[in-house]
């Protein structure tokens, strides 16, 4: 039984009363009581929606999915000023590739027509002045509407599926471009910038805007398992605490002395927790080392991954699928998500060629495989891979239907994987290494006494790094996390929250003047899961009013983590007026257009939410969830959260339409 199952039996009266009582916590600063009093005053004159009947479309979808109202929590809340939306420009999807069949109704300019009708209806009830404002706003929306071809969506959806090792938990391996081209992305950012240019407001002023009564509120205070919608929590808190432009710096030092292009000593790579050190970016890092003048190392390459302590996990613990990339462990120096890509190319009727990216040094990878008559599936079925001490063993023949196909398989040890990839990349660049690649969760300076060094190699660590390699900025990392639901990247970001403090310049000046290496002064404070999660908890208690959610890793790949719909709604509402909101909302998938919510238009072709909803999805075998933002046809923005939990496993393909109906119902307002 799930830990939260007892909460389902709370009385209806308590469920109705609690959303308002929670704001009376005495520990909050007095400044927050002004909007709270306004909210309570509103509640006294408006009906309470806590247990209002669900819309008929949602009830019907629940019935088809063999679920009950007790299995779902929903909250839909208006946010912001409808005449100054913070959301990106809506997207209109068209299909001009066929002259024999018309596009799907929801993919035509039908939503625009509905906007016209809605605005016309509203304008008849308003003053002429308000009439003019509404019509002018509509003209602005029309002029900035982004149009995308259906075939473009289908093309990129195929590319997404090619990198998808799991139907509901995506683990990205490459930087898959968004289907919005540079021009379209610029239009979205420009529109957001125009909307936000007069929104230089304080936190207290922002909280005054959180006084809307929910449009729909059903069991919003029941703690449930959120699946990947939990990613919305650390991704926003990172934006707030670290900043949208934050980057991780991987720094490289050396001991000994460089003579010519030969290092007589050790090369030290100081991991920073970079969430996306792909094998291509690792090659760039090593190329920069080579460009600094080092091509031959008479010593070892030491990887210091001590920024994260004791974060490795059993990859089989969650669902007994240790080879699935979504089960990869975080690490202070994570390389390519600890995942290798295997591509098959048919040679003849009985065999296929296999290639691997990245390559692993001193590890045997079979290049030829026999084929069999079978349908192509996941790696564990099609290849039955087994990582042994010195070689990868494929225990089945490749299905001949795979043809040219890509499989992605997680390596069980992040540190050993990083060491093997570095050794292979260093050699690929034409360089040599006399020693080994060694990974450790400890600074080099604390272990060098155990090394037997002589001569030039015994000289201390270089005062300054020879390479300081920046990561992609946090905005780019958050896009991958939320758009493609990347688990291990989320954990890297969650662990990084609170790690990076400003370095005391006086300490650095003193280090330089005394010729000490900045390595010992520039090492970020090490963190662990308990420390990082406590930092997230403290942020929540400082900035929000609902009780903090229970996190165990931040990615949502957990069965003991819980959050309420009210939690997510408050977080999303808080984020709506935040300076980094653009980075946050643009990281979400767009209903029927991109990300993990692309198939919304296939499940509900008539949906008014297509191109008008920015959503993070989540799915486990007994969890289906969606949370994010919807722009109603009236121009009003909404925060939407829907969490479905069932005691037994349910069919995600029938459960998702329940939340699709929630998006459609909201967009029609």
C-alpha positions in Angstrom: 0.0 0.0 0.0 1.3 3.5 -0.8 2.2 5.6 2.1 -0.4 8.3 1.1 -3.4 5.9 0.8 -4.7 6.8 4.2 -5.0 10.5 3.1 -7.7 9.5 0.7 -10.2 9.0 3.6 -10.0 12.5 5.0 -13.4 14.1 5.4 -14.9 16.2 2.7 -15.2 19.1 5.2 -11.5 19.0 5.9 -10.7 18.8 2.2 -12.7 21.9 1.6 -11.4 23.9 4.5 -7.7 23.1 4.3 -6.8 25.0 1.2 -7.7 28.2 3.1 -6.5 27.2 6.5 -3.0 26.5 5.4 -2.4 30.2 4.8 -2.8 30.9 8.6 0.6 29.4 9.5 2.1 31.9 12.1 5.7 31.4 10.9 5.2 33.5 7.7 6.4 37.1 7.5 3.7 39.7 8.2 4.0 41.1 4.7 2.3 38.0 3.3 -0.9 38.5 5.4 -2.2 41.2 3.1 -2.8 39.0 0.1 -3.9 36.2 2.4 -6.7 38.4 3.9 -7.7 39.3 0.4 -7.9 35.7 -0.5 -10.0 34.8 2.6 -12.3 37.7 1.8 -12.8 36.4 -1.7 -13.5 33.0 -0.3 -16.3 34.3 1.9 -18.2 35.7 -1.1 -17.4 33.0 -3.7 -18.4 29.3 -3.6 -15.9 26.8 -2.4 -14.6 24.6 -5.2 -12.6 22.1 -3.2 -15.0 19.2 -4.0 -16.9 20.7 -6.9 -18.1 18.2 -9.5 -15.6 17.4 -12.1 -16.4 18.5 -15.7 -18.3 15.9 -17.7 -15.5 15.3 -20.2 -13.1 14.5 -17.3 -15.6 12.2 -15.6 -16.2 10.4 -18.9 -12.4 9.9 -19.5 -12.1 8.6 -15.9 -14.8 6.0 -16.6 -13.1 4.9 -19.8 -9.8 4.5 -18.0 -11.5 2.5 -15.2 -10.5 5.1 -12.7 -12.6 6.9 -10.1 -12.7 10.5 -8.8 -10.8 9.3 -5.7 -7.8 8.5 -7.9 -7.3 12.1 -9.2 -6.3 15.5 -7.9 -6.9 18.5 -10.1 -6.5 22.2 -9.6 -6.9 24.9 -12.3 -6.2 28.5 -11.2 -6.2 31.7 -13.2 -3.0 33.6 -13.1 -1.8 37.0 -14.3 -3.6 39.7 -16.3 -5.2 38.5 -19.5 -4.1 41.7 -21.2 -0.5 41.2 -20.2 0.2 37.5 -20.5 3.6 36.1 -19.5 3.1 33.0 -21.6 4.7 32.5 -25.0 2.8 33.1 -28.2 0.3 30.3 -29.0 1.1 28.0 -31.9 -1.1 27.1 -34.8 -0.5 23.8 -36.4 -1.4 23.3 -40.0 -1.2 20.5 -42.5 -0.7 21.8 -46.1 1.0 18.6 -47.3 -2.3 17.0 -48.5 -4.8 18.5 -50.9 -7.2 15.6 -50.5 -7.9 15.9 -46.9 -8.4 18.8 -44.6 -6.2 19.3 -41.6 -7.4 18.1 -38.2 -9.9 20.6 -36.9 -7.9 21.5 -33.9 -4.8 22.0 -36.0 -6.5 24.7 -38.1 -7.1 28.3 -37.1 -10.2 27.0 -35.2 -8.9 28.2 -31.8 -8.4 31.7 -33.3 -12.0 31.7 -34.5 -13.0 30.7 -31.0 -11.0 33.6 -29.6 -12.8 36.0 -31.9 -16.2 34.7 -30.7 -15.2 34.8 -27.1 -13.8 38.3 -27.3 -16.9 39.5 -29.2 -19.1 38.0 -26.6 -17.1 39.6 -23.7 -16.9 43.0 -25.5 -20.7 43.2 -25.6 -20.8 43.1 -21.8 -18.0 45.6 -21.3 -17.6 49.3 -21.7 -16.4 50.7 -25.1 -13.0 51.5 -23.5 -12.5 47.9 -22.4 -13.9 46.8 -25.8 -11.0 48.7 -27.5 -8.4 47.2 -25.2 -9.6 43.7 -25.8 -9.7 44.0 -29.5 -6.3 45.6 -29.6 -4.9 42.7 -27.6 -6.5 40.3 -30.0 -4.9 42.0 -32.9 -1.5 41.7 -31.2 -2.0 38.0 -30.6 -3.0 37.4 -34.2 0.0 39.3 -35.5 2.5 37.2 -33.4 0.8 33.8 -33.9 3.4 31.2 -34.8 2.5 28.6 -37.5 4.1 25.2 -37.7 3.6 22.5 -40.3 2.2 19.1 -39.0 4.9 17.3 -41.1 7.6 19.2 -39.2 6.2 18.0 -35.9 6.0 14.4 -37.2 9.6 14.6 -38.5 11.0 15.7 -35.1 8.7 13.3 -33.2 10.3 10.4 -35.1 13.7 11.7 -34.2 12.6 11.9 -30.5 11.4 8.4 -30.6 14.7 7.2 -32.1 16.4 8.4 -28.9 13.6 7.1 -26.6 14.6 4.0 -24.7 11.4 4.0 -22.7 7.8 5.0 -23.7 7.4 7.4 -20.8 10.7 8.3 -19.3 13.0 9.9 -21.8 16.8 10.0 -21.3 18.3 12.3 -23.8 21.7 11.5 -25.3 22.1 14.3 -27.8 21.0 17.9 -28.2 17.8 17.3 -30.1 16.8 20.6 -31.6 13.4 22.0 -30.8 11.0 22.0 -33.7 10.7 25.7 -33.3 13.2 27.2 -35.6 15.5 30.1 -34.6 13.0 32.6 -36.0 10.1 31.1 -34.2 12.0 30.9 -30.9 13.0 34.5 -31.3 9.4 35.4 -31.8 8.4 33.6 -28.5 11.2 35.2 -26.6 10.5 38.6 -28.0 6.8 38.3 -27.2 7.6 37.3 -23.6 10.1 40.2 -23.3 7.4 42.6 -24.4 4.9 41.1 -21.9 7.4 41.2 -19.0 9.1 44.6 -19.6 6.9 46.3 -17.0 6.9 43.5 -14.5 9.8 44.6 -12.3 8.0 43.7 -9.1 9.0 42.5 -5.6 8.1 39.1 -4.2 5.5 40.7 -1.9 3.8 42.4 -4.9 4.0 39.2 -6.9 2.2 37.4 -4.0 -0.7 39.8 -4.2 -1.4 38.3 -7.7 -1.9 34.9 -6.0 -5.5 35.8 -4.9 -7.5 34.1 -7.7 -10.1 31.5 -6.7 -9.5 28.2 -8.4 -11.6 27.5 -11.5 -11.5 23.9 -10.5 -10.2 22.4 -7.2 -10.6 18.6 -6.6 -8.7 16.9 -3.8 -5.7 19.3 -4.3 -4.3 18.7 -0.9 -3.9 15.0 -1.1 -0.2 14.0 -1.3 0.4 11.8 -4.3 3.3 10.3 -6.2 4.0 12.8 -9.1 6.3 10.9 -11.4 8.3 13.3 -13.6 6.2 16.4 -12.9 8.4 16.5 -9.8 11.1 17.8 -12.1 9.3 21.2 -12.0 10.5 21.6 -8.4 14.3 21.5 -8.6 14.4 23.0 -12.1 12.6 26.2 -10.9 14.5 26.4 -7.6 17.7 26.1 -9.5 16.7 29.0 -11.7 15.8 31.1 -8.7 18.9 30.3 -6.6 21.6 29.9 -9.3 20.2 32.1 -12.1 19.3 31.3 -15.7 22.8 32.0 -16.9 24.6 29.9 -14.4 27.3 27.5 -15.8 29.3 24.7 -14.3 33.1 25.0 -14.8 35.1 21.8 -15.2 38.7 22.8 -14.4 41.9 21.0 -15.3 45.2 21.3 -13.4 48.5 19.3 -13.4 51.3 18.4 -11.1 54.9 18.3 -12.2 56.3 20.2 -15.1 55.5 20.5 -18.8 58.5 20.2 -21.1 57.8 20.5 -24.8 54.5 18.7 -25.3 55.1 16.2 -22.5 53.7 16.5 -18.9 56.0 14.9 -16.3 53.3 14.5 -13.7 49.5 13.9 -13.3 46.7 15.7 -15.1 43.8 16.5 -12.7 40.2 17.0 -13.9 38.1 18.6 -11.3 34.4 17.6 -11.8 31.8 20.3 -11.3 28.6 18.3 -11.5 28.0 19.4 -15.1 24.6 17.7 -16.0 25.5 17.5 -19.8 29.1 16.5 -20.3 28.3 14.5 -23.5 31.1 12.6 -25.1 31.4 15.3 -27.8 31.9 18.0 -25.1 34.3 15.8 -23.3 36.4 15.6 -26.5 36.3 19.4 -26.7 37.6 19.6 -23.1 40.5 17.2 -23.8 41.2 19.1 -27.1 41.6 22.3 -25.0 44.1 20.4 -22.8 46.0 19.4 -25.9 45.9 22.9 -27.2 47.5 24.1 -24.0 50.6 22.2 -25.0 50.1 18.8 -23.4 50.1 15.7 -25.8 51.9 13.1 -23.7 51.4 12.4 -20.1 54.0 10.6 -18.1 51.7 10.0 -15.2 48.0 9.5 -14.5 44.8 11.3 -15.3 43.0 11.9 -12.0 39.3 12.7 -12.0 38.1 14.4 -8.9 34.3 13.8 -8.7 34.1 14.8 -5.0 31.6 17.6 -5.5 28.9 14.9 -5.0 29.3 12.5 -2.2 27.8 9.0 -2.0 25.2 9.6 -4.7 25.7 6.4 -6.6 22.7 4.1 -6.6 21.8 0.5 -7.5 20.6 0.9 -11.1 18.3 -2.1 -10.6 16.7 -0.8 -7.4 13.8 1.1 -9.0 12.4 -1.4 -11.4 15.0 -4.1 -11.9 16.1 -2.6 -15.2 19.7 -1.6 -14.7 20.4 -1.3 -18.4 17.8 1.4 -19.0 19.4 4.9 -19.3 16.8 6.5 -17.1 18.2 4.5 -14.1 21.7 6.0 -14.5 23.3 7.4 -11.3 24.4 11.0 -10.9 28.1 11.8 -10.4 30.4 14.7 -9.8 31.9 14.0 -13.2 29.1 12.4 -15.2 30.1 11.5 -18.8 27.4 11.0 -21.5 24.8 10.0 -18.9 26.9 6.8 -18.4 25.2 5.5 -21.5 26.5 4.0 -24.7 24.7 4.1 -28.1 24.8 0.9 -30.1 23.9 1.2 -33.8 23.2 -1.7 -36.1 23.7 -1.9 -39.8 22.7 -5.0 -41.8 25.5 -6.7 -43.7 23.7 -9.6 -45.2 20.7 -11.9 -44.5 22.4 -13.5 -41.5 24.6 -10.8 -39.9 24.7 -7.1 -38.9 27.5 -4.7 -38.1 27.5 -2.9 -34.7 29.2 0.5 -33.9 29.4 2.1 -30.5 29.3 5.7 -29.3 31.3 6.6 -27.3 34.1 4.0 -27.4 35.4 2.5 -24.2 39.2 2.0 -23.7 40.4 -1.5 -22.8 37.0 -3.0 -23.1 35.9 -5.5 -25.8 32.7 -4.5 -27.8 31.5 -7.0 -30.4 31.4 -5.6 -33.9 29.5 -8.4 -35.7 26.2 -10.0 -34.6 24.1 -12.7 -36.1 20.5 -12.0 -36.9 17.2 -13.8 -36.3 13.6 -13.5 -37.4 11.9 -11.4 -34.8 10.5 -7.9 -34.3 12.8 -5.2 -33.2 12.3 -4.0 -29.6 14.1 -2.6 -26.7 17.8 -3.4 -26.1 17.2 -5.9 -23.3 15.0 -7.9 -25.7 16.8 -7.4 -29.0 20.3 -7.8 -27.7 20.1 -9.0 -24.1 23.3 -7.1 -23.3 25.5 -8.1 -20.3 28.3 -5.9 -19.0 31.1 -8.2 -17.9 34.5 -7.2 -16.4 36.3 -6.8 -19.7 33.7 -7.2 -22.4 30.1 -6.6 -23.4 28.3 -9.8 -24.1 25.2 -9.9 -26.3 23.2 -12.9 -25.4 20.7 -13.0 -28.3 20.9 -12.5 -32.0 19.7 -9.2 -33.4 16.2 -9.2 -34.9 16.5 -8.8 -38.6 13.7 -6.3 -38.6 15.9 -3.8 -36.7 17.8 -2.9 -39.9 19.6 0.4 -39.1 18.6 1.0 -35.5 20.0 2.7 -32.4 19.9 1.2 -28.9 21.0 2.9 -25.8 22.3 1.0 -22.8 23.4 2.3 -19.5 26.8 1.3 -18.0 26.5 0.2 -14.4 29.4 2.3 -13.0 29.5 6.0 -13.7 33.1 6.4 -12.6 34.5 3.4 -14.5 32.6 4.6 -17.6 34.0 8.1 -17.4 37.6 6.7 -17.0 37.2 4.4 -20.0 35.7 7.2 -22.2 38.4 9.7 -21.3 41.2 7.2 -22.0 39.6 6.4 -25.4 39.1 10.1 -26.3 42.6 11.1 -25.3 44.0 8.4 -27.6 41.6 9.3 -30.4 43.2 12.8 -30.3 46.6 11.2 -31.0 47.9 11.6 -27.5 49.6 9.2 -25.1 49.2 8.3 -21.5 51.8 6.2 -19.6 49.6 5.7 -16.5 45.9 5.2 -15.9 42.7 7.2 -15.7 41.7 7.1 -12.0 38.4 8.4 -10.6 37.9 9.3 -7.0 35.5 11.2 -4.7 38.3 13.1 -3.0 40.5 16.1 -3.9 43.9 15.2 -5.3 45.7 17.1 -2.6 44.3 14.8 0.1 45.6 11.6 -1.7 48.8 12.7 -3.3 50.8 11.6 -0.2 49.9 8.0 -1.0 51.4 8.3 -4.5 55.1 7.5 -5.0 56.3 10.5 -7.0 59.8 11.4 -7.8 61.7 14.1 -9.8 59.7 16.6 -11.8 56.4 14.7 -11.1 56.7 15.6 -7.4 56.3 19.3 -8.1 53.0 20.7 -6.7 49.7 21.4 -8.5 49.7 24.2 -11.0 48.7 27.5 -9.4 46.0 28.2 -12.1 43.9 25.8 -14.1 45.3 25.2 -17.6 41.7 24.7 -18.8 38.4 26.0 -17.4 35.6 24.5 -19.5 32.1 26.0 -19.0 29.0 23.9 -19.3 25.9 24.8 -21.3 24.0 27.4 -19.2 21.2 26.5 -16.8 18.5 27.6 -19.2 19.7 25.1 -21.8 20.0 22.4 -19.2 16.5 23.0 -17.9 15.2 22.7 -21.5 16.5 19.2 -21.8 15.3 18.3 -18.3 11.7 19.3 -18.7 11.2 19.0 -22.5 12.6 15.5 -22.7 12.2 14.4 -19.0 15.9 13.6 -18.5 16.2 12.0 -15.1 19.9 12.0 -14.3 20.3 15.6 -15.5 17.6 16.6 -13.0 19.4 14.9 -10.2 22.7 16.7 -11.2 20.8 20.0 -11.0 19.1 19.1 -7.7 22.4 18.2 -6.2 24.0 21.4 -7.4 21.5 23.6 -5.7 23.2 25.3 -2.7 26.6 23.9 -3.6 28.0 27.0 -5.4 28.7 29.9 -3.1 30.7 33.0 -4.1 34.4 32.5 -3.5 36.0 35.0 -1.2 38.2 37.2 -3.4 40.6 37.9 -0.6 41.2 34.2 -0.2 41.9 33.9 -3.9 44.3 36.9 -3.8 46.1 35.4 -0.9 46.4 32.0 -2.7 47.8 33.7 -5.8 50.3 35.8 -3.8 51.5 32.7 -1.9 51.7 30.7 -5.1 49.3 28.1 -3.8 47.1 26.3 -6.3 43.5 27.6 -6.7 42.5 24.0 -6.9 42.2 23.7 -3.1 40.4 27.1 -2.8 38.2 26.7 -5.9 36.8 23.4 -5.0 33.0 23.8 -4.4 31.5 22.6 -1.2 30.7 18.9 -1.5 27.1 17.9 -1.2 25.0 14.8 -0.9 21.3 13.9 -1.3 20.3 14.8 2.3 22.1 18.1 2.1 20.7 19.1 -1.3 17.1 18.0 -0.5 17.3 19.9 2.8 18.3 23.0 0.8 15.3 22.6 -1.5 13.1 22.1 1.6 14.3 25.3 3.2 13.8 27.3 -0.1 10.2 26.0 -0.1 9.5 27.0 3.5 11.0 30.5 2.9 9.2 31.3 -0.3 5.9 29.4 -0.4 3.0 28.7 2.0 2.0 25.1 1.3 3.8 22.4 3.3 7.0 21.3 1.4 6.7 18.2 -0.8 8.6 15.0 0.1 11.5 14.6 -2.3 13.9 11.7 -2.5 15.9 12.6 -5.6 14.2 15.4 -7.5 13.6 13.6 -10.8 10.3 11.9 -9.8 11.8 8.4 -10.5 10.7 7.3 -7.1 7.8 5.7 -5.4 8.2 7.2 -1.9 8.3 10.8 -3.0 5.0 12.8 -2.7 3.6 16.2 -3.6 0.2 17.7 -3.7 -1.5 19.4 -6.6 -1.7 22.5 -4.4 2.1 22.3 -4.0 2.7 22.3 -7.7 0.1 25.0 -8.3 1.6 27.3 -5.8 5.1 26.8 -7.3 3.9 27.4 -10.8 2.0 30.5 -9.8 5.1 31.8 -8.0 7.2 31.1 -11.1 4.8 33.0 -13.4 6.0 36.4 -12.2 9.6 35.4 -11.7 12.4 37.1 -13.8 13.5 33.7 -15.1 10.0 32.6 -16.1 10.8 32.6 -19.8 13.5 30.0 -19.3 11.1 28.0 -17.2 8.0 28.0 -19.4 10.0 27.5 -22.6 11.5 24.3 -21.2 8.1 22.7 -21.1 6.6 20.6 -23.9 3.8 22.3 -26.0 0.6 20.3 -26.3 0.3 18.7 -29.7 3.6 20.3 -30.8 6.7 19.2 -28.9 8.2 17.4 -26.0 6.6 14.6 -24.1 3.1 16.1 -24.7 3.4 16.0 -28.5 0.9 13.1 -28.8 -1.9 15.2 -27.1 -3.2 16.1 -30.6 -3.4 12.4 -31.6 -5.3 11.5 -28.4 -7.6 14.5 -28.6 -7.6 15.9 -32.1 -10.3 18.5 -31.4 -8.5 19.9 -28.3 -8.5 23.6 -27.9 -5.2 23.2 -25.9 -3.2 22.3 -29.0 -0.4 24.9 -29.2 -1.8 26.7 -26.2 -0.6 24.6 -23.2 3.0 24.3 -21.9 3.1 21.1 -19.9 5.4 18.7 -18.0 4.2 15.2 -18.0 4.9 12.2 -15.8 4.2 8.5 -15.9 4.9 5.5 -13.8 3.0 2.2 -13.8 0.4 3.6 -11.4 0.9 7.3 -12.0 -0.1 9.7 -14.7 0.4 13.4 -14.3 0.5 16.7 -16.0 1.3 20.2 -14.8 2.1 23.6 -16.3 0.3 26.5 -18.0 -2.6 26.9 -20.4 -3.6 30.0 -22.3 -7.4 30.1 -22.4 -9.2 31.1 -25.6 -10.3 34.3 -23.7 -6.7 35.3 -23.3 -6.6 34.4 -19.6 -3.6 32.3 -18.4 -4.1 29.4 -16.1 -1.9 27.2 -13.9 -3.0 23.5 -14.3 -2.1 20.5 -12.3 -3.5 17.0 -12.6 -2.2 14.0 -10.6 -3.6 10.5 -11.1 -2.6 7.7 -8.6 -4.1 4.3 -8.5 -3.5 1.5 -6.0 -2.8 -0.9 -8.9 -1.0 -0.4 -12.2 -3.2 1.3 -14.7 -3.1 1.8 -18.5 -1.2 5.0 -19.2 -2.7 5.2 -22.7 -6.2 5.4 -21.3 -5.3 7.5 -18.2 -3.6 10.2 -20.2 -6.8 11.3 -22.0 -8.2 12.2 -18.6 -5.6 14.9 -18.2 -5.9 15.8 -21.9 -9.5 16.5 -21.2 -8.3 18.8 -18.3 -6.1 20.8 -20.7 -8.9 21.0 -23.3 -11.5 22.1 -20.7 -9.1 24.8 -19.4 -8.2 26.1 -22.8 -11.9 26.6 -23.7 -12.2 29.2 -21.0 
